[in-house]
Amino acid sequence: MSEPEKPLVTVGIPVFNGARFIAQAIESALAQSWPPEEVIVVDDGSKDRTPEILERYRDRVTILRQTNQGAAAARNRILLEARGEWIQYLDADDYLLPEKIERQWIECSRRDADVILSPLLEERWEAGKPLPVRQPPDEGDPDPIVRWFQRKNPQVAAGLWRKKSLARIGGWNRSIRCAEDNELYLRSLQADFLFAWTPTAGAVYRADWSQGSLCHRNHRELFQTELSLFDRMSRWLERRGLWTDARREAAAQGYFRVLREIAKDDVREAARLYQEREKGGLVYPCGPKASRAYRTLFGLLGFEGAERVCRAASRLRPLEQSFRSLWKGTARPPGA
């Protein structure tokens, strides 16, 4: 069997204050067994030691600098400047295994694909040290729209994205600051991108470090954005007559999860949003966020009442644990 033709690949790394891990991200791109056409790093206005570290790679990497405009703008700059037919995006706190790009291309049977996806590896940390990299189980559905509602599509580094396909849908959406990858997947699905799946994982995502990102710091904005994306996908499916039972179930679970998260910030607003979508048949208590006890509360009190009880219980739990700790420390053993 002849070796498949090697396409030109650009590895694009957006970075903002990424001094801790940016060198490893760049090294992992340069160490690919299938050398990329180029590595482009866009420094999005870093104020830490990132610029100093990048200077070490100037002879091997294209370094672009801009005022701070956000990750989507940096990724679009990469899209504009890339010479490769394909783009391997890589966040500055993640990295690639040496054969990531080569294995993904060799294992792909669809040369006409717009996106090639593979499983994602995760690196968790404990006590300031990384734990062994692991591959989480993939419980997603074969239907890409069901997977989208389930949030089972992998983080963007797990993919190879065809440059001209990304350009056709306008690249990354700069108008949103959270869930940019899910919004990109939404437009890709609506543009009928051909997604190809390959079995070997090669991108490593540092899940613990992403918790410090803008999206994870702004809980309310993140889940309000998720809700608006669900609404966009639901309206599109309705217009095109593409709902299936599996998609409706996945949408209901996704809506319920997101609305419960919104309730953590504003119960009354979450209840209003719930009622609007309930009228359209889009949401009901289901999935992992709807335990038997919760469904019982929901049946008695409705969404808002059930959420208020859950919020009260969550506030009492730390107090109960404190009393238990205090009791263990002060109670004398029998006969003392």
Secondary structure, 3 states (H helix, E strand, C coil): CCCCCCCCEEEEEEECCCCCCHHHHHHHHHCCCCCCCEEEEEECCCCCCHHHHHHCCCCCCEEEECCCCCHHHHHHHHHHHCCCCEEEECCCCCEECCCHHHHHHHHCCCCCCCEEECCEEECCEECCEECCCECCCCCCCCCHHHHHHHCCCCCHHHEEEEHHHHHHCCCCCCCCCCCHHHHHHHHHHHCCCCEEECCCCCEEECHHHHCCCHHHHCHHHHHHHHHHHHHHHHHHHHHHCCCCHHHHHHHHHHHHHHHHHHHCCCHHHHHHHHHHHHHCCCCCCCCCCCCHHHHHHHHHHHHHHHHHHHHHHHHHHHHHHHHHHHHHHHCCCCCC
